[in-house]
Amino acid sequence: MALSKHVDPDHLIEACKDHPHLGLLDEGHNPAVHKTVYGLSDIPKFTLPKEGIPKSAAYQLIHDEMELDGAPILNLASFVNTGMDEHLNRLMQENVNKNLVDFDEYPATQAIGTATTGSSEAIMLGGLAMKKRWQEKMKKMGKDIYRPGPNIVFGANAQVALEKFARYFDVECRLVPVTVESHFVMDPKEAIKLVDENTIGVMVIMGSTYTGEFEDVKQMSDLLDEYEARSGVDIPIHVDGASGAFIAPFAYPDHQWAFDVNRVNSINASGHKFGLTCVGLGWLVIKDESLLPKDLIFELHYLGTTQSSFTLNFSRPAAPVLAQMYSFLALGRNGYTDIIHADLANARLLSRALEKSYFTLLSNIHRPAKVNVTTRAAVALGANEEDPNLYWRGLPVVAFRLSDEFMKEYPHVKQRWIQQLLRMKGWIVPNYNAPHAVERIEMLRVVVRSTMSADLVARLLTDILEITESLKERGSENSLMMALQTHSEKEKSQTSAHHPAQHRPSLHHSPHGGHLHKHNGNRPESMGVHHKDDGGIGQVGFGRPC
């Protein structure tokens, strides 16, 4: 067979069928478990089938297909919440068919906002509001809004939704290069060099998807104040708080990043991340109604009442919004605080352990905060050492790479192999390049969510160390294949002795989060994370993390 650049699996399956009319066999001749025509013929991918099949069979076909996905609890690549208790699941099921068409207002603070399908939509809306305000300002001054046109400033570490806004809505994207010294996030001192009278705003990220680092909203605001004093140009800030907006209020309540910073006009947040609701919910909050241009608001009259709408789409499920309200009521401020503190403590635990082994940490949440008199006195007086305020601020994210010493001694080891071997054990841990200008640096990343207990941290650490040691012990370019074979044989022997389901970690969302439990370090082999053999390596492709 001649080699080609791409093998089409659909064409390959079609060519290898026993008989071209096999799919026409009636149900009585079909030996498939679900007794449907799709037991031997293909499930239609691009056409609507002429005839339907029993509902139970349709369910089972899709259910079986989804079983091939990785376990959500072991997906450490995603920021999306996966822990939902029985009451939240019930609430979702009861309201899955309800439509939400509403514009939410909070008169107590005069802030207004809207529910969105996620932070991506919220960023689009926040950016549109800034662009419209800039256009209105330029028109009043009699200036051209098309040449050279609007621009927006944010770091090269930004999540792709920020770049999408710029491209979709014809705004020049001015990326601030990031460096190792800036901890892979935007440096406000570099960002201020890129602004001018055509800058509609600066987007500041509360929680980089690369390392979890918070960008400095207050410093950016102060520099923009100085710029306005020199130039007379007023430039606002939008805070991308997709993850950080549900971390900072509970972990760092005294940190200035939101509407307590003068130039912050709008904030987006993801309810389905650290807001602890189900996937499909974001929020956009604007500081004052006067900051929302009227021509972005649509009044709807055909649903029986007059409603105002500020969204990119009309229909949206009500269930995620109800789930958010449930989490607010069920957890309260103290519940959220407990969960976020536990997430950060577990992330620090993993960070310290990795740093004491073969890795260099690129995230900073385990490092002590800059010591001052107040911090030193608090520790001396017996302050809780698990208080996040004693450490570097950020998301519960652990970003790490193989140390320079390790790579010098074992140059044959490729860091991406660790990702691939972890996938064989069920863990999804992405390996990706740092942002532009420092893309030569590869990093592995673990997002510690509420379902990640200290026990799971210990299991993950053990697997990472076992994999790394198995790779360094093999001194040839065949290291990966030899390690794969070793892990496969080891897994088969464990699977034959024990049923895999007995070892699969099972955690349920707790109103009080995953509290830390001490681990004695002598974990029996049977406590390892097992999964069914999928016959190959799972690969997570990341152009940039999200």
Helices and strands as residue ranges (DSSP letters): H 9-15, G 22-24, G 27-29, G 37-39, H 55-66, G 72-74, H 86-94, E 105-106, E 111-116, H 119-140, E 151-155, H 160-168, E 172-176, H 188-191, G 192-194, E 199-205, H 217-231, E 237-241, G 244-246, H 248-251, E 264-270, E 282-286, G 289-291, G 294-296, E 298-300, E 307-309, H 319-355, E 359-361, H 373-380, G 388-390, E 397-402, H 404-409, H 415-424, E 431-433, E 442-447, H 454-472, H 479-497, G 500-502, G 525-527
